[in-house]
């Protein structure tokens, strides 16, 4: 099924749930309502419809006659509602913040309604004509109306209707006029490429709002703005005819999915990802979406702890993680998921769409059509590939959390472009390798050393490297992947003979020796040599080994660390014994990843041998036990 067809079908469900307006209407943010007497005079000061319980005072979401794009400089008014520039002829001056007149906008609003309502006999529509004929923007200061109205969207209502929360555009006469206006604006009938029906084709497709980084006024998913995109002399939407109803349906559904606070969206890099289920039962589809939201956007450890503070009986983070894993395992295996509503069928159709801004238009980063069972299985495999001991996150990481390790200073705005979409495609398709660009970016950030002030970052970066290596080995069916299918690079592997992995372990051991011998140093060997050691080991490790001899001699001179020096020497011997006589001169990207994983494993090892021998354990730094929220980044 195509993107537009699937979205249009989702609109039918939203309409049945009364979560979407009917064709010809759109849900808009409305700030104020002007309540009128039948003669057109205001019966009271304009009513503020904004949320009083929210400090930001967001406007109320109301279904109104559909808005449209307003290109060009000539003002074009909406029907029965608009912003204050059109309704009152007043707005805010962008520079001074004062009141600025907009006479051309008011004239356009007045003219549109005088023509459309000329023959009306409805008292409410007549009241609007009376208001427009008597309104003078210069009298605004005399009215005592709040300046908060400026630049807000405004609707109208009759006094007798307002108690029932019914506005002018809700009156039967107004809706009949609007339907006639829509029919009059319809063009030549063509076969719709979405529904296959013969109907008037839309000229301009709807504006899609809510995509991170795109224009706040909305951007086009379908548009034809260059001659190269047109054919046979056709203009705009005639090049790929989509009916007005189908265009309205897919645009409305997508805007609802992308709306602020929507549970059906996640941000992954520069890709705004929306998802929805298609089931015969509405409740089953809702439950499938709830399950998918929990899988794509699991609660972090910090969020779970906050919930526990509010409710002593709240489940622990470990319990939530276990429940989430069980849910994924059940769905992947075809077992029913326990739920107070109809169980989620693993064969339920499930869709994911990733969008990113591209000037005034939108780019489709990916489009994935699957089932809930295959989706859960793909996530299970992804989490298995990421699994590392000790764990890099508390619970399963959010998708966005996997991109912070690849970004400068771990900031969302520094995540490499296109990487979010590539990562999501790899997650959703277990037989696709993780993007090589992800591994390269993570290695680059490690070599740059910008994680030194955030010790938990190394854990996340090691987990990403491990996942990339494990999936690459599995897809290439290497002997190591076949032999260690479940344990490859999960935890410290003393039997692993790969030189890069061994040298990563050796570097961690040399760093610990330096710390034990010198305690605090201005720049450790990790600060100075990690990048060079992971890329060109033959030129760096001889220097590091010579320096470690001095550090070991310092430890041997102290009574309390004499045994520790012997333990360090034994560990170094065990690591070096399996190395080739000549160290590699250069490591490629894969081996640099193995170096990072070996380094992390060795630093994080908690050996029972040392405790049994009564030897104080060396400080292995605190690169472990972080969670998705610990990065300090917004998810």
C-alpha positions, 0 to 999 in steps of 0.5 A: 500500500502506498503512503497516501493510501495508507494515510487516507485509510487511517483518516477513515478510522480517525473520522469514525473515532471522531478524532478528525474533522469531516471533509472540508474542515480542518482542526485549527488552534482558535484563541478567541470567539466574538459573541454577537447579537442578531444585529451584529453588535458584540454581546460581551467582550471576546471570549478567551478560548485558550487553555487557562491551566497552561502557562503558555496558553495554547489555543483551543483545537476546533474543527473549522472550514478548512484552511488553505495555503496562501501564496503570493502577496494578495490576501485571501481569507478563510471562511467564517474564521481567520486570524485578527489581521483578517477579522479585525484588520489588526495585528502585532508589529514584528519590530516594535510589538505595537498594534499595526493595521492591516486594511487589505486583509480586513477588506479581503475578509469583508468582501469574501463574506459579503459575496458568500452570505449575500442571500442568506436568511440565517440569523447567525450569518446575518449577524456576521454581516452586521458586525463586518459592516459596522466594524472600524479598526480605529475603534479597537482601543475604545472597545476595551478588548484585550490586545491578546487577541492580536495575531490569534485565530478568531471565530464567531458565535451567536449569543443564543448558541454560545452556551451550547458551545456552538459557533457560526460555522457549526450552524446548518446554514453555514455548513450548507454554504461551505459545501456549495463553495467547495463544490463550486471550486472543484475542477475537472474530474479525473481518476484519483491515484489513491482511491481509483475513483473519478473525482475533481483533483486537488490543485495544491496538496495540504500543508503538513505541520509538526515535522521537526525543522520544517516551516511552522506554517507547514510544508508539502509532502506532494508538490510540483514547483519546477518545470522538470516535475511537470508533464504534457503542459499540466500544472500543479496537482494535475500531474499526479491527480489525487482527489480533493477528498483523498488529499484532505484525508491523508493530510488530516491524518498525517497532521494528527499523527504529527501533532504536539503531544501525539503518542504516535510519533518519535524523533530519530535524528532529523527524521520525524517518525509516525506510526499507526496500526490498521485493524478491523477493530478500533480498540485492537488498533489502539492497543497495537499503537500503545504497544508500539509506542512503548517499544519505540519510546521506552521509559528511561530509568529516570522517568521510572524513578520519578513515577515511583516517587509519586506512587509507592506502588508503581512498578520498578524500572526493572519490572517495566523493562522485563514487561517490555521485553516479555511483550516483544517476545510474545508478539514476535512468537505469536503469543497473545499480549495480555491487555484489558482490551482485545489482544494484539494480533501479530498479523495486524498491519503496521506502518511507519513513516519517517519525514524530514524537512527539505526547504518548503517541502518534506523528504520521505526518509523511509516508508515501512509496511509490516506486521506487529509480529515482524515489527516486534521481532525486528526490535527484539533482534535490535535489542539483542544486538545492542546488549552489552555487559555491563549494560550501557542503558537502564532498560532498552534505549530509545531510538534517539539515544543511539544517535547522541553518541555520534553527535558532537557534544552529544547534542541533538542538533549535531546529529549527522543528517540522514543518519536517523532514517538510515538507523530506523531502516536497519532497526526495522529490517534485521537483515540490513546492516547498521549504517556504516556512517553511524560507526564512523561517526561514533569512532570519530567522536571517541577519537576526538575525546569529547566524552571525557567529561561524561564518563557514561558516554563511552558505554553508549558508544561501545554498545553502538560499536558492538551492535554494528560488529555483531550484526555485520558478523551475522550477516556475513556469516563469519565463523565467530558469529556462527560459533558465538551466536548469543555471546559475541562481544556481550561481555569480556571474552578472555578467549577472543584472539582478535588483535584489535579487541586484545589491544583495546583490553591492553590499553584499558589495563595500561590506563589503570596502571597509570592511574594506580601509580600516579593517581591524578594526572593532567592528561591520561594516556587515554586523553593523549593516545586513545585515537592513535592507539586504536588506529595505528597501534604499532606506532603507539603501543611500544611507547605505552608499554615502556611507560607502564614499566615505570608505573609498575616500578612505582607500584612495586615500591609501595607495600600496599600496592606490591601485590597489585603490581604483580596482578597487573603484570599477570594480566598484561602477560595474559593479553599479550601472549595471544597477540601477533609478534608484530603489531598491526600498523593500521586498523580499519573501521571495524577493528577500531570498533573492536578496540573500543569494545575490548577497552570497555569490557576490560575497564568494566570487568569485575574479576572475582579472582582479585577479590578472592586473592584479597587484592584491591581492585583497580579503579576501572572508571565509571563508564557503566550503568547509564540510562536513556535519560542520563545523556542529558539530551532530550529524547 
